[in-house]
């Protein structure tokens, strides 16, 4: 985000907060929904689509303000990764969640992104990095 976008965002946030918490939260919710529709969904679908080249199947589960990617290999879950969000009167944020299955139980490990609203390219790099790290741990 450049300096002008930072100024615009700050003063837009102040204007929203002046309208009241409910109005601000509703507007931030619409922004978050658009982010998942326009950025997250296409990024996860792109990753899932590329997996068939490697003998894997990807499945994307889009929900309101969250999404999960599952990678299936030889009929069994190999990897899962999610992106979730929080929306409130002060704004919205997204964060990655790595899902690991051990002993038949799913464990969710929330993380943080380096930038506030990652673009599709950033998300694809994060997913790829997590996926390859998961595969490396399994082969060790």
C-alpha positions in Angstrom: 0.0 0.0 0.0 1.5 3.4 -1.0 1.4 6.5 1.1 -1.7 8.0 -0.6 -3.7 4.7 -0.1 -2.7 4.8 3.6 -4.0 8.3 4.0 -7.3 7.5 2.1 -7.8 4.4 4.2 -7.2 6.2 7.5 -9.6 9.1 6.7 -12.2 6.7 5.3 -12.0 4.7 8.5 -12.6 7.9 10.5 -15.6 8.8 8.4 -17.1 5.3 8.9 -16.5 5.3 12.6 -18.3 8.7 12.8 -21.4 7.0 11.3 -21.5 4.6 14.2 -20.3 1.1 15.0 -23.1 -0.8 13.3 -22.7 1.1 10.0 -18.9 0.8 10.1 -19.1 -3.0 10.8 -21.6 -3.5 7.9 -19.3 -1.6 5.5 -16.2 -3.5 6.6 -18.2 -6.7 6.2 -19.0 -5.9 2.6 -15.3 -5.1 1.9 -14.3 -8.4 3.5 -16.9 -10.3 1.4 -15.6 -8.7 -1.8 -12.0 -9.6 -0.9 -13.0 -13.3 -0.4 -15.0 -13.2 -3.7 -12.4 -11.4 -5.8 -9.1 -12.4 -4.3 -9.2 -15.5 -2.1 -11.6 -17.6 -4.1 -9.8 -17.2 -7.4 -6.4 -17.8 -5.7 -7.5 -21.1 -4.1 -9.2 -22.3 -7.3 -6.0 -21.6 -9.2 -4.0 -23.6 -6.8 -6.5 -26.5 -6.7 -6.6 -26.5 -10.5 -2.9 -26.9 -10.8 -2.7 -29.9 -8.5 -4.1 -32.4 -11.1 -0.8 -32.0 -13.0 0.9 -33.7 -10.0 -1.6 -36.5 -9.4 -3.5 -34.6 -6.7 -7.0 -33.3 -6.3 -7.8 -29.9 -4.8 -11.1 -29.0 -3.2 -12.1 -25.5 -2.2 -14.8 -24.8 0.4 -15.8 -21.1 0.3 -17.9 -19.9 3.3 -18.9 -16.4 4.4 -15.6 -14.6 5.2 -13.5 -17.8 5.3 -12.3 -20.5 2.9 -10.5 -23.8 3.1 -8.4 -25.7 0.6 -8.0 -29.5 0.9 -5.5 -31.5 -1.1 -6.3 -35.2 -1.7 -3.7 -37.7 -2.8 -4.5 -41.4 -3.4 -7.9 -40.9 -1.8 -6.6 -39.5 1.5 -6.2 -36.0 2.8 -2.7 -34.8 2.3 -2.9 -31.1 3.2 -5.4 -28.5 4.3 -5.0 -24.7 4.5 -7.6 -22.1 5.4 -7.9 -18.3 5.4 -10.3 -16.8 7.9 -11.3 -13.3 8.8 -12.5 -11.1 11.6 -14.8 -8.1 11.1 -15.6 -5.4 13.6 -16.5 -1.7 13.9 -12.8 -0.9 13.8 -12.0 -2.8 10.5 -11.4 -6.2 9.2 -8.4 -8.6 8.9 -7.6 -11.9 7.4 -5.2 -14.6 8.6 -4.0 -18.0 7.5 -4.8 -21.2 9.3 -2.8 -24.3 8.7 -4.8 -27.5 9.4 -2.9 -30.7 10.3 -4.4 -34.1 11.0 -2.7 -36.3 13.5 -4.2 -39.4 15.0 -7.4 -38.7 13.1 -8.0 -35.3 14.8 -7.7 -32.0 13.0 -5.6 -29.3 14.6 -5.9 -25.7 13.5 -2.9 -23.4 13.8 -3.7 -19.7 13.1 -1.0 -17.5 11.8 -0.4 -14.0 10.5 0.3 -12.5 7.1 3.1 -10.0 6.7 0.8 -7.5 4.9 -2.7 -6.5 5.8 -4.7 -7.6 2.7 -2.5 -10.0 0.7 -3.1 -10.1 -3.1 -3.7 -13.4 -5.0 0.0 -13.8 -5.9 1.0 -13.5 -2.2 -1.7 -16.0 -1.2 -0.5 -18.5 -3.8 3.1 -18.2 -2.6 2.0 -18.7 1.0 -0.1 -21.8 0.2 2.7 -23.3 -1.9 5.2 -22.7 0.9 3.0 -24.3 3.5 2.2 -27.2 1.2 5.8 -27.9 0.3 6.8 -27.7 4.0 4.0 -30.1 4.9 5.3 -32.6 2.2 8.9 -32.2 3.5 7.8 -33.0 7.0 6.0 -36.1 5.9 8.9 -37.5 3.9 11.4 -36.9 6.8 
